[in-house]
Amino acid sequence: MLLLYHAVIYNVCLFIMLLLTWVNKRLIMKSLSYLIAFLTVAVNCSAQTYISFVPSITNTAGTMAEKSNISFEVGRQWDVFSLGLDIGKTSLGKIVGQDTTTYLEIRPNLNVFQQGKFTNTLTPGIGCIFNGKENLMTELTSGIEYSYSDMIHLNIYFGQYYYSGRISSSSVTFFGLSIMKYFAPSHAKSLITNQHT
């Protein structure tokens, strides 16, 4: 069963590499180094594997499609800490010319506090936006995760993306709802628990 999980991770990562080759050949080495680091940590450590669908909406000007973001994350969780590789788009609006919305990000996550089936999460992240003038992306997100079952978790999250480039920078806040699927039952813990004595 464990080999099946590793095969799924390998195939997802292979798909991401092929997609990155198609999107921008100049950034392949950076993306490849992120991918190798992620795979080394993911394969060599005992952890749970998860995938996540992460839609959100930002407070930028524009149509609803231009305000909408979407991403997919694959990662591993070790007790209260998880590390994911996220690929997505900063906007779903119509693109004229070269695509400057596709990004790849590394997202560590910490389960800070847990009460029953609810967990408070904190997620910093760093990544790159392909072909963007503001190509460095950092993130700070907080969320409230609900453990619907041992294998399905829902997360309401909010945070801010910071974008920077050579001559400009900007930031945007966002709000979203994600769904996470574990390949084995998840028994996530927190750093701080509310224990009655």
C-alpha positions in Angstrom: 0.0 0.0 0.0 2.9 2.3 0.8 4.4 1.7 -2.6 1.1 2.8 -4.2 1.2 6.1 -2.3 4.8 6.7 -3.5 3.8 5.8 -7.1 0.9 8.3 -6.9 3.3 11.0 -5.6 5.8 10.2 -8.3 3.2 10.4 -11.1 1.8 13.7 -9.8 5.3 15.1 -9.5 6.1 13.8 -13.0 3.0 15.5 -14.3 4.0 18.8 -12.6 7.5 18.6 -14.2 6.0 18.1 -17.6 3.6 21.0 -17.1 6.5 23.2 -15.9 8.5 22.3 -19.0 5.6 23.4 -21.2 5.0 26.6 -19.2 8.5 28.0 -19.0 11.7 26.2 -19.8 14.0 28.8 -18.2 12.6 28.1 -14.7 12.9 24.3 -14.9 16.1 24.2 -12.9 14.6 26.1 -10.0 11.4 24.0 -10.1 13.4 20.8 -10.4 15.4 21.7 -7.3 12.2 22.4 -5.4 10.8 19.1 -6.6 13.9 17.1 -5.7 14.0 18.6 -2.2 10.3 17.9 -1.7 10.6 14.3 -3.0 13.6 13.6 -0.8 11.7 14.7 2.3 8.5 13.0 1.3 9.9 9.6 0.4 12.5 9.2 3.1 10.3 10.0 6.1 7.4 8.2 7.7 4.3 10.4 7.2 0.8 10.5 5.8 0.3 11.6 2.2 -2.5 14.0 1.2 -3.9 15.8 -1.7 -5.9 19.1 -1.5 -8.1 21.1 -3.8 -7.7 24.8 -2.8 -10.0 27.4 -4.4 -10.1 31.0 -3.1 -11.2 34.5 -3.9 -9.1 37.7 -3.6 -9.9 41.3 -3.0 -8.3 42.5 -6.3 -10.2 44.6 -8.8 -11.8 42.8 -11.7 -14.4 40.2 -12.7 -15.2 37.2 -10.5 -13.0 35.1 -12.7 -10.1 37.5 -12.3 -10.5 37.5 -8.5 -10.7 33.7 -8.3 -7.7 31.5 -7.6 -7.3 27.8 -7.8 -4.6 25.3 -6.8 -3.9 21.7 -6.1 -1.5 20.6 -3.4 0.2 17.3 -2.7 2.1 16.8 0.5 3.0 14.8 3.6 2.1 15.3 7.2 4.2 14.4 10.2 2.2 14.8 13.4 1.6 18.6 13.8 3.7 19.6 10.7 3.0 19.1 7.0 4.8 20.1 3.9 3.1 20.5 0.6 3.9 21.3 -3.0 1.2 23.6 -4.5 0.6 24.4 -8.2 -2.0 26.8 -9.2 -3.2 30.0 -10.9 -3.3 33.5 -9.3 -6.3 34.3 -11.5 -8.8 32.5 -13.6 -9.5 35.5 -15.9 -9.0 35.4 -19.6 -5.4 35.7 -20.5 -4.2 37.7 -23.6 -0.7 36.9 -24.5 1.7 35.0 -22.3 0.3 33.3 -19.2 1.6 35.1 -16.1 -0.7 33.5 -13.5 0.7 29.9 -13.0 2.8 29.4 -9.9 4.6 26.7 -7.9 4.9 27.0 -4.1 6.2 25.2 -1.2 3.8 25.4 1.8 4.8 24.2 5.3 1.8 24.0 7.7 1.6 23.9 11.4 -1.4 22.7 13.5 -1.3 25.2 16.3 -4.3 24.5 18.4 -6.9 21.7 18.4 -10.3 21.5 20.1 -12.3 18.4 19.3 -12.6 18.1 15.5 -11.4 21.7 14.9 -7.8 22.7 14.4 -6.2 26.2 14.0 -3.6 26.1 11.2 -0.8 28.4 10.3 0.8 28.3 6.8 3.7 30.3 5.5 4.7 29.7 1.9 7.2 30.7 -0.8 7.1 30.1 -4.5 7.6 31.5 -8.0 5.1 32.8 -10.6 6.2 31.8 -14.0 6.7 34.6 -16.5 5.4 37.2 -14.0 7.0 40.6 -13.5 6.5 40.1 -9.8 7.7 36.5 -9.8 8.5 35.9 -6.2 5.5 34.9 -4.2 5.3 34.6 -0.4 2.2 33.7 1.6 1.0 33.9 5.2 -2.3 32.0 5.9 -4.4 31.0 8.9 -7.2 28.6 8.8 -9.8 26.7 10.8 -9.7 23.0 9.8 -12.6 20.6 10.5 -11.9 16.9 10.5 -15.0 15.6 8.8 -13.6 12.1 9.0 -10.2 10.4 9.4 -9.5 10.8 5.7 -11.4 14.0 4.7 -10.7 17.4 6.2 -12.2 20.8 5.3 -10.4 24.1 5.9 -11.7 27.7 5.8 -8.7 29.8 5.4 -7.7 33.5 4.9 -4.4 35.2 4.4 -2.3 37.4 2.2 -0.1 36.8 -0.8 3.0 39.1 -1.2 4.4 39.4 -4.8 7.7 41.1 -5.6 9.8 41.5 -8.7 12.8 43.5 -9.8 11.0 46.9 -10.0 7.6 46.4 -8.3 5.8 44.6 -5.5 2.2 44.2 -4.4 0.0 42.2 -2.0 -3.5 40.8 -2.0 -5.7 39.3 0.7 -7.7 36.1 0.0 -10.4 33.9 1.5 -11.2 30.3 0.6 -12.4 26.8 1.4 -10.2 23.8 0.8 -10.8 20.0 0.9 -8.0 17.7 1.9 -8.0 13.9 1.3 -5.6 11.7 3.2 -4.5 8.3 1.8 -4.4 6.8 5.3 -6.5 7.8 8.3 -5.3 11.1 9.8 -5.0 11.7 13.5 -3.6 15.2 13.4 -2.6 16.7 16.7 -1.8 20.2 17.8 1.1 21.9 19.7 -1.4 23.2 22.2 -4.3 21.2 23.5 -7.1 22.2 25.8 -7.0 19.7 28.5 -9.2 20.0 31.6 -7.6 19.0 34.8 
